C-alpha cells in the first residue's frame, strides 16, 4: 500500500503537506490549488484511499454541505433554473474537498418532527438555501446549523446572503423599451404582494414602474389566457400591434406569450415588441434572440460557496454580508420599435 511519504517524495513536498491535502483542510492549511491537484493526482495514480470517517473525527468536520431547494414531492421540477446555481456551488465546494447533499425544504418540518439525523447527528457542516424559503423553515435551520448562506431569499435581514439585482433587471427592460420609442408598455406578471410570491416579482416591477414614471409613461398591465381564462384571442388581438411592447416578469411568461402570438400568426419584434426580466441556460440555448436581462446563476452559486467556505474557516471571522449579483442587458431581436417598417 502506498504511503504518504512515497507521495510526498514523488511530488516534492513534505509529508505534512500531503497529509493536509489528502486528509485535512487544504484551504485552512493554505495549500495552493495547483499543489493540492498534483498531490491528488499522484495519490489517485498510486491507489491511495482517504478515510473520510477518520478525517471527520480528526478535524471535527463532516465535509458535507447541504443545499436546500424548493422542490417538493408533488412538484419535483418547480425550479429547474436552480440547477445552474447548484453546479456553481458544487464546483467551488468540490475544489475544497466538500461533498454536496440536496435537501427539500418541504421536508424540513417533517424531518424535525421525526428528529432527522441530517440535523440531529450533525451530518452537515453548513447549509446553502436557494430561493424563497419560508421564515419558519429558515429559523428552524439557523437554530440547528450554525453556518448558513442564503441565495435569493425574500428576507432582507439574513446575516449571510447572495441576491440578484432584481430592481435593475426591471429597470433595464423598461429603459430598452423607452429607447426604442415605445410609449405603450404593458407589464405581464403579478402586481399584488401575496404570501409565497418571490421578491423578484415586486423588485422587477418596481424597476419598471420607476422607469416609466421618470418618462411620464402610464403603467399598464396585460393578462394572458393561461393564467386568466377570461382573456381570449379577440382581446389579445386588440393589444398585439406595433405600437405596444410587453415586459414579461420571467422566462415562463415570455415563452407563453411568444408561443401564443406565433400560433396566432404574429411576428415577435415586428408586429409587437417583447422584452423579459430574466434569463436562463434554457433560454440562451433555445431562444437566444429574446431581449432580456441576464443573471449569471452559475457565478451566484460560486459566490455563495465561497462565502460558505469563508464561514467554515475558523481562523478568520466573517462579518455579515449581503452580496448583490450584477445584471446585464442582452438586446436580442424581440423588440424593433414602433417605427420599424418591413
N, C-alpha and C positions, 0 to 999 in steps of 0.2 A: 504493500500500500504506500502511495506517495506521501511524503511528509511535508510540513510547512517549510522546513529547511531546504529541501530539494527545490521547491517552488521559488523560494527566496533567492537561491543561488542562480537559477535559470533567468529570473527577471533582473537580478542585480540590485535587490533591496534587502532590508533587514527582515528577520523573521517576524518581528513585531508589526512591521508594515503589512506583511502578508496576512497575519492574524487579524488585524483590524479590517483589512479589505475584504476578507472572506467571512469572518465570524463576528466582527464588531460593527462599528458605525463609521463608515468612511467619511461621512460628512463632518461629524463631530471630530474625527481624527485628522481632519484637514488633509486628506489624501486626494490628489487630483483625479479627475475622471479618467484621464489617459492612463495613469498608473493603475487605478483600480481595474480598468478594462484589460490591461496587459496581464495583471495577476489572475484575473478571472479566466482569461483565455488559456493561460498555461495550466491553471487548475483543472479546467474542463478537459483539456487535451490529455492530462495525466490521470483523469478519472477521480479527482478529489471530490468528496461529498461533504457538504456543510450540514452540521447538525442544527436544525432550526430550534429544536427544543432546548439544547444546551445553550445556544446563543441567547434565547429569550430569558432563560434563568440568569445568565451572567450579566446581561445588560438591563434586566427588568423591563423589557420591551417585547411585544409580540411581533412587531414589524408587519402588522396588518392595519390598514386604514379602511374604514367603512365609507362607502359613497351612498348617501341616502337619495333615492329617486322617487318621483311621484307616481310611478307605475303601481297599479293595483291588480288583483287577480281578474277583475271583470274588465279592466282597461289596460292591458299589458303594453300597448303601443301608444299611450296617451302623449308622450313627449319624445318622439324619435330624434329630434334635434339635440337632445341631451347627450346622445352618443358621441357627438363631436367633442363636447366638453369632457366626457369621461375618458376619451382617448388621450386628450391633453393631460388630464390628471395622471393617468397611468404611465405616460411617457416619463414624467418627472419623478414619480414615486419609484418606478422600476429602477431608474438610474441610481437611486439612493438605497436600493435593497428592500423596498417595501412591496407588499402584496395588496392588491385592491379587492375589496369584497362589496358586493351590491346588497343594499337593504331597501325594502319597500317601506315608505313612510306610513302607509295604511296599516302595516303590521306592528307599528311601534306600541300602540296601546295594548294590543292583544299580547304582544311579547312580554311587556312588563307585567301584565296580569298573570302570566304563567311563569314569570321570572326567567326570561330567556337567558341562556348562557352567553349570548352576544354581549349583554350588559352586565349580568350578574358575575360572570367569571373573568371579566376584563379581557375579552378576546381581542378588542381593538385598542390601538394606541390613540386613535383620533377618528373623527367623522367629518366628512365634507358633504354638506347638504346642498342639493340642486333644486331650484325652483321655489314655488310658494308653499313652503312647509308651514303648517298651522302654528300659531303661537303656543298652543297647548303642547304639541309634539316637540317644538323647539325647546321649551322649558324643561320637559322631561329628559331630553337628550343631554342638554347642557348640565343638568344635575348629575347625570350618570357618567358622562365622559368629559374630562377636563378640556381637552384640545378639540375645538370645533371651528370649522370655517364654513361660511355660508355663501352660496352663489345665487344671485338673483332672488333673494328672499324679500318679501314685502316689508318686513320690519326694518326700520331705519336705525335702531339702537343696538344692533348686534355688534360685539366688540371686534370681530374679525370677519369681514365680508368683502366680496368681489361682485360688482354690479356693472351692467351695461349702461351706457349713457342714453337712456330711452328718450329723454326730452329732446336731445339733439337729433335722434332718429326721426321724430315727427317734424322738427324744425327744418331739417334738410329737405324732407319730402315737400313741404309747403313752399319753401324757397325755390325749389326747382320748378314747381308748378307756376309760381308767380313770374319767374324769369322768362318762362316760355310764353307768357302772355295770357295764361288762363285767369279768368276772374270769376267763373262759376266753378267752385271747387267743393266737392262733396266728400264727406268722411264716411267710410264704411267700417263700422266697429261699434263697440259699446260706448255709451256716454254717461251712464249712471254707475256710481260706485256701489258694488254689491259684494257680499261676502263670497270668498272663493276666487274672485277675479284677480288676475295678476296685476301688479302695479304698473307693468309696462303699458297696459291699455290706457291708463289715465295720464301717465307721463308723456307718452307719444301724442295723445290727444291734446295735452296742454301745449306741447311744442307746436302743434298745428294751429291751434286756436290763437296762441300768442302771435304767431307769424301773420296769420290772416288779419288780426286786429291791427297790427302795425301798418298794414296797407289798406285799411278800411274795406276789407272784403268780408261779406257776411258769411257766417258759418252755416253750412248745410249738411244734412245727414241723409244718406240713402240706405235703404234696407234691401236685402236680397231674398229671393224666394226660398232658398234653402233653410234660412232661419226664420223667415216670416212668410208663411203660406199665403197671406192676403196680398202679397206683392206678386203680380203676374207679368207675363211678357208685354202686355199692352202698356203697363205703367213704365216698364224699363225702356220701351221704345221712345217714350217721351223725353227721357233724360240721356239716352245714349246718342250724343251728337258731338260735333266738332268743337262746340263752344265749351263743353264740360270736361272736367277732369275728376277722377276718383282717387282718393288716397285710402289704400287698404291698410288696416291695422296690422295684419300679418300675412304670411305666405298662403295660409289656407284660404283666406278671404280673396286674395288676389287671384289665386288659381281658380277658385269657384267662379268669380266674375269673368275671368278670361275664357274659361270653357263655355260658360253660358252665352256670352256675347258671340263667340266664334260659331256656336251652334245656331245662332240667330242670323248669321251672315255678316257680322260686323268685323272690321279690321282694327285691331287694337293699335292705338297710336295715331292712326289716320282718322278713323270715324269718331273716336273719343280718346281721351287721354287717361292713363292709369299709372300710378306710382305706388310703391309699397314701403312700409316702415321696417321691413325685416328681410333677412337673407338666411340661406341655409345651404348645405352641401347639395341637397336635392335640387334646389332652385339653380344653383351655379351650374350643375350638370345638365339639367333638363329645360331650363328657361333662362339662359344667361342674359337674354336681352331685356329682362324685366328691369325697369327703372326702380332702384331701391336703395335703402340704407343697409349697410352691411356691417355685421359684427364678426369678429374672429372668435368663434366659440372655442376652438382648439386652444388659442392663446389664453383665453379666460380660464380654461381648465389648468393649463400650466401655471398660471399666476396663482390660482388657489392652492395648487400642490406645493409651490414654492413657499407660500405663506404657512402652510401646514408644517413643512419641514423646518421652517424657521421657529415655529412654536415648539417643535419637538427637540430643538437644540437647546438643551438645558443650560448651556454655558452663557447664553445671551437672552436677556429679557426682551420680549417683543411687545411694543406698545400697541394698543388698539388701533386698528386700521380699517378704513373703508375705501377700497380701491375702485375707481371708476374707469371702466374699459372704454376706449375711444370708438367712435363710429365713423365710417367713411361713406361717401355717396358714389353710387355707380349709375351714371346717366342712362344707360340702356337705350331702348328704342320703343318703349310703350307710351311715349308722350312726345308729340311732334309740334304742339302749339296750335291754337285755333286758326291761325292764318295760313297753315300749311295747305298747299294746293297739289293735287295729283298731277 
